[in-house]
Every structure is written in C-alpha cells, then in structure tokens.
C-alpha cells in the first residue's frame, strides 16, 4: 500500500505555517483513504450512536471542516 495523492490543498496552503497542525487526506494505491487528524477516541467513543461501534484497532479521528471540504473536489464519485 502506497500514498498515491493528496486530496485537496496541503496544510501549508491552508495556512499551517509551522506544520504543527497538519490534518490531511490521502488516496492510497488500493483505493482506500488515509486521514491524518486528531485522535479523539477517548472523548467521543462513549457518544457514538447506538448502531455504531469501533474495533480495538480503530480510532475516532477528527479533521477540520476546512480540510475535508478542500479534499471534496478530489474525492472520486466511484
């Protein structure tokens, strides 16, 4: 599995001057997506809807609205 491309603008283009906060979205060679975000699992897992769950190896990650909207134009329809 390899990184194929970034979706949306880079963190620097979105205003991260020191690269201290760098949420990002990438497409992988297998067609999946990789997300760099803030791990909020401990804060939000007990607030998940009743029909949602996460495996031990999964984390709840938050990315800013700006990051996801910037990536939207690059997310394929299928």
VEXZA-396554 format. One record per residue: residue number from 1; residue in one letter; chain; x negated, y negated, z negated of N, C-alpha, C in turn. Coordinates in steps of 0.001 Angstrom, whole numbers, always signed. Layout:
<sites>
    i  aa  ch       nu       nv       nw      cau      cav      caw       cu       cv       cw
  NUM   a   A        X        Y        Z        X        Y        Z        X        Y        Z
...
</sites>
This chain:
<sites>
    i  aa  ch       nu       nv       nw      cau      cav      caw       cu       cv       cw
    1   x   A     -855    +1165       +0       +0       +0       +0     -906    -1235       +0
    2   x   A     -613    -2165     +890    -1402    -3382    +1035     -470    -4598    +1087
    3   x   A    -1006    -5767     +746     -275    -7012     +932     -295    -7348    +2421
    4   x   A     +871    -7585    +3012     +967    -7918    +4426    +1013    -9424    +4615
    5   x   A    +1881   -10084    +3831    +2006   -11532    +3993    +2698   -12148    +2785
    6   x   A    +2457   -13419    +2606    +3153   -14198    +1577    +4481   -14646    +2163
    7   x   A    +5514   -14661    +1353    +6810   -15197    +1759    +6945   -16575    +1150
    8   x   A    +7164   -17567    +1987    +7277   -18938    +1511    +5923   -19613    +1425
    9   x   A    +5920   -20742     +764    +4709   -21541     +629    +3848   -21027     -515
   10   x   A    +2557   -21291     -444    +1638   -20887    -1506    +1900   -21708    -2760
   11   x   A    +1456   -21228    -3926    +1622   -22015    -5151    +1014   -23417    -5023
   12   x   A     -127   -23524    -4396     -769   -24832    -4229     +126   -25766    -3405
   13   x   A     +735   -25232    -2350    +1638   -26033    -1521    +2888   -26460    -2292
   14   x   A    +3252   -25684    -3318    +4415   -26012    -4139    +4052   -26878    -5335
   15   x   A    +2774   -27270    -5447    +2393   -28214    -6486    +1586   -27661    -7637
   16   x   A    +1175   -26393    -7602     +341   -25834    -8657    -1109   -26236    -8382
   17   x   A    -1553   -27295    -9028    -2874   -27831    -8747    -3994   -27042    -9409
   18   x   A    -3690   -26438   -10560    -4736   -25696   -11265    -4545   -24188   -11164
   19   x   A    -3562   -23760   -10387    -3238   -22340   -10238    -2908   -21668   -11566
   20   x   A    -2520   -22462   -12573    -2154   -21906   -13869     -784   -21259   -13855
   21   x   A     +114   -21778   -13055    +1433   -21169   -12905    +1628   -20877   -11432
   22   x   A    +1538   -19631   -11088    +1499   -19275    -9673    +2502   -18187    -9310
   23   x   A    +3798   -18385    -9581    +4738   -17373    -9127    +4627   -17247    -7611
   24   x   A    +4789   -16022    -7118    +4580   -15782    -5697    +5371   -14561    -5259
   25   x   A    +5649   -14475    -3964    +6385   -13351    -3387    +5605   -12857    -2178
   26   x   A    +5383   -11543    -2107    +4632   -10940    -1013    +5386    -9765     -424
   27   x   A    +5243    -9564     +875    +5740    -8353    +1529    +4587    -7356    +1558
   28   x   A    +4911    -6091    +1269    +3910    -5031    +1248    +3977    -4196    +2520
   29   x   A    +2921    -3458    +2788    +2835    -2669    +4010    +3896    -1584    +4107
   30   x   A    +4471    -1169    +2991    +5524     -151    +3029    +6925     -765    +3139
   31   x   A    +6994    -2110    +3265    +8276    -2795    +3392    +8845    -3307    +2086
   32   x   A    +8286    -2895     +953    +8725    -3397     -344    +8174    -4800     -569
   33   x   A    +8579    -5414    -1682    +8122    -6754    -2024    +7462    -6736    -3389
   34   x   A    +6410    -7511    -3548    +5720    -7672    -4829    +5965    -9095    -5312
   35   x   A    +6265    -9232    -6590    +6580   -10526    -7188    +5588   -10817    -8304
   36   x   A    +5017   -12008    -8288    +4233   -12494    -9420    +5129   -13482   -10152
   37   x   A    +5402   -13188   -11402    +6278   -14052   -12179    +5975   -13908   -13662
   38   x   A    +6796   -14507   -14469    +6640   -14467   -15918    +7390   -13272   -16485
   39   x   A    +6696   -12446   -17238    +7303   -11265   -17851    +8181   -11703   -19020
   40   x   A    +9488   -11517   -18879   +10447   -11897   -19923   +11246   -10680   -20403
   41   x   A   +10653    -9514   -20251   +11351    -8277   -20600   +11856    -8293   -22032
   42   x   A   +11001    -8639   -22961   +11396    -8591   -24373   +12509    -9585   -24687
   43   x   A   +12562   -10676   -23973   +13581   -11699   -24206   +14921   -11337   -23588
   44   x   A   +14893   -10749   -22391   +16139   -10559   -21645   +16689    -9134   -21599
   45   x   A   +15890    -8129   -21944   +16393    -6771   -21735   +17639    -6451   -22553
   46   x   A   +17810    -7058   -23694   +18999    -6793   -24509   +20206    -7606   -24043
   47   x   A   +19984    -8472   -23052   +21066    -9273   -22488   +21499    -8755   -21123
   48   x   A   +20918    -7654   -20683   +21299    -7082   -19390   +22773    -6692   -19399
   49   x   A   +23456    -6809   -18269   +24844    -6341   -18182   +24922    -4848   -18520
   50   x   A   +26075    -4395   -18939   +26257    -3002   -19361   +25919    -1996   -18260
   51   x   A   +26080    -2390   -17011   +25819    -1451   -15915   +24407    -1594   -15346
   52   x   A   +23516    -2273   -16067   +22122    -2445   -15637   +21200    -1804   -16663
   53   x   A   +20065    -1329   -16185   +19075     -720   -17073   +17706     -865   -16433
   54   x   A   +16672     -622   -17211   +15327     -633   -16661   +14576     +579   -17200
   55   x   A   +13739    +1135   -16351   +12891    +2259   -16758   +11725    +1730   -17585
   56   x   A   +11071    +2606   -18324    +9929    +2196   -19149    +8827    +1535   -18332
   57   x   A    +8688    +1922   -17078    +7624    +1371   -16230    +8051      +88   -15507
   58   x   A    +9288     -361   -15698    +9788    -1568   -15055    +9764    -2747   -16024
   59   x   A    +9598    -3942   -15477    +9585    -5163   -16265   +10592    -6137   -15681
   60   x   A   +11147    -7005   -16483   +12008    -8086   -16015   +11105    -9299   -15817
   61   x   A   +11077    -9786   -14587   +10181   -10876   -14228   +11006   -12048   -13707
   62   x   A   +10662   -13242   -14139   +11337   -14447   -13688   +10400   -15234   -12780
   63   x   A   +10945   -15670   -11647   +10255   -16627   -10782   +11150   -17854   -10679
   64   x   A   +10545   -18963   -10453   +11327   -20195   -10380   +12256   -20172    -9172
   65   x   A   +13312   -20906    -9281   +14261   -21050    -8163   +13529   -21572    -6933
   66   x   A   +12658   -22555    -7136   +11891   -23145    -6032   +11078   -22082    -5300
   67   x   A   +10463   -21168    -6048    +9653   -20116    -5437   +10499   -19205    -4563
   68   x   A   +11631   -18771    -5083   +12480   -17853    -4323   +13121   -18541    -3125
   69   x   A   +13560   -19772    -3294   +14142   -20491    -2161   +13105   -20744    -1074
   70   x   A   +11857   -20999    -1474   +10794   -21193     -488   +10516   -19903     +279
   71   x   A   +10717   -18757     -375   +10489   -17458     +275   +11660   -17021    +1147
   72   x   A   +12826   -17566     +898   +14051   -17123    +1564   +13929   -17106    +3082
   73   x   A   +13335   -18132    +3647   +13239   -18213    +5113   +12409   -17080    +5708
   74   x   A   +11529   -16486    +4906   +10641   -15430    +5384   +11145   -14026    +5059
   75   x   A   +12233   -13897    +4320   +12762   -12575    +3965   +13556   -12053    +5149
   76   x   A   +13170   -10883    +5655   +13879   -10342    +6828   +15316    -9982    +6496
   77   x   A   +16177   -10032    +7514   +17581    -9665    +7347   +17760    -8163    +7195
   78   x   A   +16845    -7406    +7720   +16949    -5940    +7591   +15583    -5306    +7579
</sites>
